């Protein structure tokens, strides 16, 4: 014989179904009277057609739902189907058709693409928050609860979720796996969701939802009171709502909060901070969660949080490896922008060194022949360092090469280079720059300086002269039509010129003392006359000695040119 089991006010009543129809509603003349103002006077009917029973909504205000899906037309009933009339739960039993019952639906999950995705989670608060805390389980002592409670069950559950999550590094795919495993551990769970804390706003954002039946209502209801307690006390909460209590039947919105039994536990990081929560609930009024279930979920959540953090660290490690490979390629690309070799000219010597503080940097130098009797050298320092500075550096390298192929006058070349750098300028990314041409037969050097330090020249008598300080203009990329001045000087035989970036003069030792221009000057004065490469190596060695193991904080670039 088929029956309807009606649950109302915490009590269940069984009604035998006879042939014909059984009307459910609030009116006393209904076959089954339901005392709830959320149920219409004649709400729904269950009727037979031969040996089968069907359910039909009779135009009720709040609708009739079968297994979470609204009934819009007469629908056949199967054994163990769940009917919902407002806040009232009804279960249909037909033992004779139990073997033909609808097979259990495959659990379905829905994952969010990112932390900003909006999934169907409603938060009950104030008068609509009917959740009552039934029990709590401490999770703040390491995330696994009291290990002496149900040790065997906990071990099995932890091993189960460990096997399910082993080797997974897909963070978006990992969370649905956690819910899949929880639905195995808790076979009477109907819905589950995982929320994670947004690091920027601190808000809890749904990351993944799961329903046991594909046709279930997509929305998961959470109590703000419960959620706040879990977050603040770092404890698991077992609660039940009061939607079936006659004292709370004055509002239709209250009937939407259909959670009968709910467990909410925190996901704790290695620093014992709440990074998210797991919430599962059951609408099965005959098989509610118990305190032992809560303690078991706390242990499983501890292992799930550990697996998630491990996967996060692995993802970070793999991303770092990828970035390192890309930066290695970028380093090689930037090195290719610098000259592979310097001009080999009788009577002259050229030396250059480039050492970036990071994988790539913003310093630049070039040295090229212009015809048979002239050498052009360019030297620059982009504001800042790292990848942004390296991109500007690559641009100026291209601009200098293009301009110097067609322009022989230093003043005009400086103006054209500056104009192109201003045309595509990035705010704050100016370039200090030195451009010079040496006439090889005569040794006459003409230079232009855009915001850079003057050239230091060691003369044959051992004294050091700063050349070009009177013509220093603004850096490139600042003022488009700035009129750069130039200066000329003959390089005597035996004289050596040094051009450097502030990575040299501002190198620091462990006491944060600066290397300084005075130390560079004294070093040049005390050095022995010789090849430009010898002086360059002496300067670099002295800078390293002064730093005394302290990592460089800026790119160190040096160019030395001399006349033998």
N, C-alpha and C positions, 0 to 999 in steps of 0.2 A: 504494500500500500504506500502511495506517495504521501509525503508530509511537507508542511511548511514549518520551519523553526524560526520563531520571531524573537529577536533580542531587543528588549526595551527596558530602560531604567535598571540595567545591570542584571535583569532576569530574562530567562529564556522560556518560551512556551511553545509546545508542539501542537499543531493543528492538522488533523487528517483531512486529506483532500478527497472529496466525493466527486462523482460524475457531475457534469454541468459546470458551473462557474463558482468561484470563490472571490468575493469582492473584499478588498482591503481599503480602509479609509477611516476617517475620524468620526463619521456619522454612526450613531448607535445601531442603525439598521444594517450596517455592513456585516458581512459574514465574519470577518475578523476586524474588530474595532481596534484602532491604533490611537492611543491617547497622546497626540503630539500636534501642536498648532502648526508645525512645519509639514504636516501631511494633509492633503486635501480631503474634503468630505467623502468623496468617492475617488480614491487616488488611482488604484490599479486593480486588475482582476487576473486571476489564474484560472484557466478553463481547459477542459479536456476535449479532444477530438479523437474519439476512439480510445486508444491506449496511450496517447501522448498528451502531455500538458504543455500549454503555452502561457506566456505572460503578455499583457497588453496594458499600456498606459491609458487612463481614462480622462485625459486632458488636465492632469494635475498641474499645480502652479510650479512646483519644484522639480518635476520630472521623475521618471522611474529609470533606474540604471540596472543593467544586467552585467555582472562581472566588470563594472567600471565603465560600461558603454551605455549611452542613453538609448532607451527603447523608443523608437519612432513608429513601430508597427508590430503586430503580433509576432512573437518570437518563441520558437520551441525551446523548452527547458531540458537540460541534461542533469543527471545526478550530481549533486554537490555544487550546483550553480548558486551564485550570490546575487540577491536582489536587494537594492537599496531604495527606500522611500524616505526622502529627506534624511533625518538622522537615524532612521530605523534600518537595521540590518535584518535580512530574511534569507534563510538558507533552504533551498529546495532539495528534498531527498526522495529518491525513487530507487529503492534497493533492487527492484526487479530489473532495472536498466543500468545497474552499476557497471556491469561488464561492457556496456556499450557507451559508457560515459565519454565525453569529449576528452581527448588526450591533453595532458598538461602542456601548456604553451612553452616553447623554448624561451628562457629568460632573454630579455632584450635590453640593450644598453644604449645610451645616447651620450656622446662625449662632446664637450665644448672644444672649439678650435684653440682658444687661448683664454687667459684669465679675464679678458674683457667680454667673453661671450655671455649672452643672457639665456639661461635655462629656466625652465618652469619651476621656480621655487617661490613659495609665498611665505611671508613671515607674519605670524600671528602675534599681536601685542595688545596690551591694555585689556579691555573687556572681552576681546575675542581670543585671548590667550588662555585656553582651558587646560593646558598641560599641568599635571600634578606630579611632582617628583616623588617617585616611589622608593628609589634606592640610589646610592652613589657608590662608586668604586674608585679609589685613589689611583691616579695615573701619573702623578707628579713625582713619583719616586723612581723614575727611570723609564716610564712608559709601558711597563709590562704588568703593572698591578702587583697584587700579593701572590708571589710564585708558589707559596705553599697551599693556595686554594686551587683545587682541581688540577694538580700538576700534570696528570696524565692527559686530561682533555686539552689542557693548554699546549702541551708538547705536540700532540697530534695536530692541533690547529695551526701552531707556528710552523711545523714542518710542512703542512699543506700549503700555506701561503708562501713559504720560502720556495717550495718547488714550483709553484705557479709563477713566481716573479723572477726566478733565477735567470740571470743573463740578459734581462730586458733593460735596454737603455732608451727606449722610446717612452718619454715621460707622459705624453698624451695617451699612449697605448697602455701604460702601466696602471693607471687609475681604474679603467674599466676591468682590468684583470683582478684588481683588489676586490671590486664588488662581485665579480663572478665567483671568486673563491668564498667570499662571505655568504653568498646565497647557497653554496654547498654546505658550509659549516652550519648555517642557520636555515634549514629547509622551509621553515614557516615564515620567513621574511618575505614581504610583498614588494617593498620599495626601498631604495637606498640612494644616497647621494654623498658626494665628497665635495667639501668646500675648502678652498685655499685662501690664505690671507694675501691680499694685494699689498706688496711691499711699499708701494707709494702712498696709498690711501689708508691702509690698515683695515679696509672693509673685507668681509668674508664673501668670496665670489664663488658661485657654483662652477665646478670643473667637470663633473660627470654625474649623470643620473641613470638609474636602472630600475626597470619594472619587471616583475616576474611574468606578467601576461602582456602580450603585445597590445591588447585593447584597453589596458588600464589607463585611467586618467593620468596625463603626463605631468600634472602638477604635484610637487612634493611640498607639504606644509611643515614649517619649522616654528617652534616656539622661541620668541626672542628671549624670554626669561631663561629657558633651558640653555640656549646658545650662549648667553652672557655668563651663566654660571660655569659652563664648561670652559670658556675662554679665560675667565678670571681665576677659577680655582684649579684649572688643569686637571679636572676630574671627570670621570665618566658618569652619565646620568641615565637612569631608567625612569621613564615617566609614562603616564597614561592620561588621555584627555577626558573631559567630562561632557562630550558632545551628546551623549545619550541621557544626561541628567535632566530631569524635568525642570530644574531651576534655571537652566540655560536655554530655554526653547523660545525666547522672545525675539530672537534675531535670525534672519535667514542666513546671514554671513557665518554665524557660528556653526551651522550645520555643514558648512563646507569643510570644516576642520575635522576630517574623518579618521585621523590617527587614533587607533585604539591602544597600541602599546609601542613605545619608541625607545630606542637606545641611541645616545649621542656621546661620542668619546673623542678626545683630542688626538691629533697627530703631533707628537712632540719631536722637535729637532734634537740633534746631539747636544745642543746647549740648553736643552730642557725648555725651549720656547715653543709656544703653539704655532705651528705653521699651517694647520688646517684641522678639519673635523670630519669624522665619519658618522653618518646618521642612517640608521635603518629602522623600519617600522613594519608592523604587521597589522592588517585589518581583520585578522582571524580572531574573533572574540572568544573562541574556544581553546586557543593555544597561544596565550600571551607570553611575552618575554618574562624571564625570572631573574633575580639577582645573580644567579650563577651564570646566566647567559651574558649579563653585563660584564662580569669579571673576565669571562672568556673573550669577549670582544675587545676589552682593554689590552689583553695580551696580544691578540692578533693585530690590533692597531699599532702596538709598539713595534712589531716586526715589519708591518707594512711601511711605517714611517722610516725605519732603518733602511729598508730596501729602496724606498723612494730617494732618500738622501744619497745612498750609494750610487744609484743610477744617475742622480744629478751631478755628482762628482765625476762620474765616468764621462758624462756628456761634456762637462766643462773641460776635462782633460783632453778629450778628442777634439773639441773646438780649439783648444790651445795648440794642439799639434798641427791642426790645419792652418791656424794663423801663423804659426812658426814657419811652416813650409811656404806660405804665401809671402811672409816677410823676407825669407831667404831669397826668393825669386826677386822681390822688390830690391833687395840689396844688390843683387847681381845686375839688375836693370840700371840702377843708379850708378853703379861703378862703371857701366858701359858708357854713361854720358860723359865721364871724365876722360881725358886723353890717355890712351894706353901707353904712350911714350912721349917724351918731351923732345923738342927739336935738338938735333945734334949739329952744332954750328962751331966752326973753328974760331977760337979766341973767346968763346963764351961757355958758361956752364949754367945749367938749369936743374932745379930740384923742387919737388912738390910732395906733400904728404897730406892725406885725408883720413881722419879717424872720427867716425860718427859716435855720438854718445849713445844712440839707440841703433836699431837695425838699419834705419835710414836716417838721413840728416838733411840740414838745410844749407850747408856750406857748399861752395862751388869754386872751381878754378878751371882755367883752360889756357893753353899756350899753343900757338899755331904760326906757321910761316905764311907771310903775305908776300908772294913773289920770292925772289932770290935774295933780297937784301934787307928785308924787314921781318921782325918777329912781333907778333901781337900777344899780349898776355891779359887775361881777365881774371878777376878775383872777387868773390862776393860772399855775403853772409845774410841769409834770410832770417827775419825775425822769428824766433821760436825754434823748435826742433821737432824731430819725429816725422810722421807721415805728412801732416799738412805742410811743413816747411819743405819736405822733399818734393812735393808736387810743384811748388813755386820754383824750387831749384831746377827742376826739369824744364820748366818753361823758360827761365832765363838762359839756360844752356842753349836751347834751340834758337832763341831770339838773337843771342850774341853771334852764333855761327852764321845765321842768315844775314844780319846787318854787316858784319865784317867782310862778307864776300863782295860787297858792292860799295862800301864806304871806306875811305882811307883817312879822312879827317877825324881826329879824336873828338872834337867838340860836337860835330854833326852826328857822329856815331853814338855818343852819350845821349843826345837829344832823341834820336830815333829809338834807341833801346828803352829809354824812359817812357816814351810815348806808348810803345807797345805794352809795357808792363802796367801802365796806368789804364790802358783800355780794358784789360782783363784783371784788374786789381781785386784782391780779396782784402776786406777791411782788416787792418792790423798786420798784414803780411808784406811789409815793405822790405827792401833789399839794400844793404850797404854794399858799395861796389867800387872797384878800382879797374880802370881800363887804361892800358898803355901800349905804345908802339916804340920799339927800339930800331933805330937805323944802324945796322950792323957795321958797315964800314967806318962810320964816324963815332958810333957810341952814343949818339944823341937820343935821349929818351923823352917822350912827351906823354903826359898822363892827365887823366881826369878822375876826380874822386867824388863819389856820391855818398856822403855820410859815413865813410869808412875812416879808420885811423890812417894817418900819413905813412908813407913808406919810410922805413928806417934803413939808412945807408951807412955801412961801415967803410970809412975812408982809409986810404993807405997809411995814414999816420996813427990809426987805431981809434980815432974819435968817431962818434956816431952822430949823424945828422938826420933830422926828421924832415923829409921832403914832401911838399904838397899841402902843408897845413893851412896855407893862405887861400887855397882854391877849393876847400871842402864844401860841397853843396849838399842839398837835401838828398835823402835816400831815394832810390828808384821806386816808382809807384806811388809817390805822394803828390807831386805837383806836375801836371802833364807838360806844361810849356816852360819848365824851369831852365834858365840860361846857364848851362854849366861852363865854367872856366877851365882852362888847361894850363899846364906849366911844363917847361922844358928844362932839361939838365943833361949835361954830357957825363956819361959814366966813364970815369977814368980807369985805366988798366989797374987791376988789383982791388977795385972797389966791389963791394957785395951789397945787394939790396934784399931786404927781408919784408915780406907782406904776411900778415897773420890775422886770424880772427880772434874775437874776444874769448874763445875757448882756451887760448894760450895765456893771455894777460889775466884772465879771471879764473884760472885753474886754482883750486883750493886744496889745502892740506887738512889733516884731521882736526886742526884747531880752527878751521874756517878762515885762515889767512889767505889773501889773494897773492898769486904769483907776481903780478904787477909789471908795469912797463919799465920801471927802474931796474928791476932784476934782469929783464931781458936786455936792457941797454948795457948794463955792467958785464953781462955774459958776452955780448958781442965785442965789447971793448977789450976783454981779456982773452978772446979767442985768437988763435994764430991765423995769419993769412993763408988761404988755401981755396980749395974747390967749394962751390956753393953747396954741394951735397954734404961736405964735411961739417959746415956750419949748421946746416939744417938738422943733421943727426944730433949734433951737440945740443941744440936748442930743445929738441924733442926729449932727449934723455934727461935734460935738466928739469923740464916740466914734470916728467914722471917721478923723478927723484924728489922734487918738491912736494908733489901730491902724496907721496909716501903711502901708497896703497889705497887712498881714497878714490872711489869711483868718480870718473869725470862727469860733470853735470852739464857739459855743453860740447858741441862738436869742436874738435881741434884740427885746424887746417893751417898749413904753412906753405909758403912759396918763397924760394930763395933763388935769385939770379945774379950772376956776377960776370965781370969781364976779367979774363985771365991776364 
